[in-house]
Amino acid sequence: MLERIRIVLIGTSHPGNIGGVARAMHNMGLADLALVAPRCEVITQDSISRASGADHLLHQASIHATLEEAVADCTLAVGASARSRTLPWPMITPRELADRLPGECLQATSRVALVFGREDSGLTNAELQRCHAHVHIPTNADFSSLNLAAAVQVLAYECRMAWLSQADAAPTPADDDEQATHEELERYFEHLERALIAIEFHDPAQPRQLMARLRRLYLRARPEKMEMNILRGILSATEKAAGSRPNSAS
């Protein structure tokens, strides 16, 4: 299970924090580190020093230009956020996240991304809307700011405890239907918006959070690959009926 969990850091600005995250991950048995548009060098004396023997994770970390690229193959993406949002999103605690992990990792193709934002500003609304759920660490309200490595340590610990609990449990048969990946969902959202424009249900000039609300709906529903194929087929038929030629390339 632990090998299917990816820690994603977006726009990290201090190499020492990346090193601290590597140490926290290695402490808890996690090894998949992805960096999105880092604002600093990854391999420095400071990052190696803070990694304290986990610098191999720094050398093997993948680097991506966008969040979508970093989580394209993931079936569940959870964004760490402490801020309230104008459009509420499913919010879970670290323990609730851990409780979900054994079921999420039944399929051999399952991948879970835990997404952390910038040290100074966290995750943007657009980035959070690409996550199935948000996780909030219930810190002291009078002193709630967490160092990036400390936040990763909390979630990594919960992941390890879930893994240890699963080790003694009887195996559960895997469902034959695989969850849709993040990349497949993003293609669906693009297709959905195109179809809604074709039937004049959606006006991009006056979006009124329509696509954000639909994104929240489908991410909450967690569609499977077969269900996604059915939905894409419905959209193609809708486009055809509306006189818009389906784009088979996406």
N, C-alpha and C positions, 0 to 999 in steps of 0.2 A: 504493500500500500504506500509506504513512504516514498518509494522510487517514482510514484505517479503524481507526486505533489511538486509543483513548481513555484518558487518564490520569484515574483516579478517586481522589480524596482524601477520606478519611472522618474527620470530627471534628477537622479541623485547628484548632489553638488559637492560632497566631501568624500574623498577616497577612504578615509578612516571609517566612515559609516558603512561602506561596502565591505570592508574587511571585518567589521564587527558583525555584520549580517552573516558573512561566511562562517564565522566562528559559531554564531548561534545556530545556524543550520547544521553544521557538522556535529555539534553537541547533541542534537536531537535526531541525527540520522538522515537528514535531508541533503540532497546533492545537486538538485536541478535549480540553478540560478540563472535568471534572465534579466538583462539590463535594457531598459528602453531609453534611448537618447540621453545617456549619462552626461552630466555637465562638468565632469572632471575625468582625469585619467583614472583608469581602473587599477592598474598595476603600479603601485608606488611603494616606497619604503613604509609609509604610514599605513596603507591598506594591508600590506604583508604583516606588519607588526601587530595590527589590531586583529588580524585573522588568527594569530597565535597557533600556527600549525595547520590551519585550514586553508592556506593560500592556494592549494590545488583547485579549490572551487572557484577562485578568482581567475585562474588561468583557463579553466574549462567553461566559464560562463559564456552564454550566448548574448550577443548584442544586437538589438533591433532598432529600427527607426520609429516604429509605432507600436502601440499596445495591441492593435489587431494582429500584427505580425507575430508578436510574442506569444499570444494565446490562441493562434489559429487552430491548433490541433486539440485544444482543451474542450472538455465537455461541461465543465463547471468553472466559472470565474467568480471570485469573491473579492470585492474591493474593501480595503480597510479605510474607514472614515468615521470621524467624530462629529462632523457637521450636519445640522439639520438641513433638509432640502425642500424646495418649493414643491417638488413632485415626490411624495414619499415612495420609498423603494423597500422591498423586503429587507428587514434588519434582523440580524442574529447575533448572539453572543459567541465568544470563542468556544465555549463548551458545546453550544448547539451546533456550531460548525463541525466540531470533532465528532459529535454523535452522527452526523450525516456522512462522514467520510467512508466508513466501511461499506455502506450501500452504494456510494458513488464510485467506488473502485472495484466493483465486481467484474466489470468487463475488462478484457485485456487491453482494449483501446482507450480506456478511460484516462483522462488527465485532468487534474485539478490545479487551477492557478490561484494563488493568493497574491493580490495586487496591492502594492504600497506606493504612495505618492511622494512628492517632493518634500524635503525637510521643512521648507518655509511655507508651502501652500497646499500640500496634500494632493489629492486627486481632483481633477476638474469635473464639472457636471457631465461633460461628454464622455469622459473616461468611466465615470461611475455608471453611466447608462449602458455601458457595454459589459457590465457585470450582472450575473444572475441575482446576486444578493450583496448586501453590505454587512460587514462585521464591525462591531463596536466593542472596544475594550473598556469596561466600566471602571475608569480611573477616578481618583479623588477629584470632585468637581472644582475644588479650590486650587488644584495643581494638576491639570489633566494632560499637559504636554508630555509625550513620550519620545525618547530618542528612537530613531528608526530601528536600530539593532534590538532595542528592548521590546519594541512592538512585534518585531519578527520573532523574538525569543518566546513571547507569550503564545503566539499562534503555533509556533513550531512545537512547543511543549505539549499543547493540547493535541496536536497531530500525533505526537509520539505516544501519548497516553491512550489515544484511540487505537493505535496500532498494537500496543501491548495488550489491551483488552481483547482485541480481535484474535490475537495469537492463541488464546486458550479457548476461544469459542468454536462451536461446530461450524464447518463451512456451509455457506448458503448457496444453493444453486443459482447460477447467473442467468439472467433474463436473456433470451436470444435477441431481443430488439435493442440495438445500440443507441445511445443518446446522440443527438446531432452535435457536431462540433461547433465551436465558436465561428469558424470560417463559414460553415454551411448556414448558420443562423444569419450572419452578416449578408450573405448572398440573398437569403430569403427577404431580409428587410429592404434591401435595394430593389428586389423584384416587387415586393409589396407596395413600396412607395410609387414605383413606376406604374403599376396597375391602378392604384387609387387616383393618380393624376389622369390616367387615360379615361377613367369613367367619371372624371370631374368631381370626385368625392373629396380630394385633397388638393388644396391650393398652396403651393410652396411659398407664395408671397405672404400668405396669412396662415401659418402652420398651426397656431393655437395648441402647440404641444401634442398634436395628434400622433406623430410618429413616436415621440417619446413615450406616450401612454400605451401605444400598441407594442412597442419594444418591451415595456415593463410586463405587459400581459403575456407575451410569448415566452419571455425569459422565465417568468414565474411558472408557466405551464411545463417547461422542460420537454419540448417535443422530441420524439425519437426520429431516427433517420427515415424510416418508412413514412411516418406522419409528415415529415418535412417534404418528402417527395410528393405526397398527396396534395399538400398545400401549394407547392410550386405548380403542380398540374392544374389546380383550380385557378391560380393566378394567370397561367398561360391561356386557359380557356376564356377567362374574363377579358384579357387583352384582345383575344381574337374576336370575341363578341362585340367589343367596343371599337373594333376596326383598327386596333394597334397591333402591329406585328410583333410577336414575342421575340425577345432577345435571347437566343439559345446559347450565346457565348458566355453568359454570366452564370 
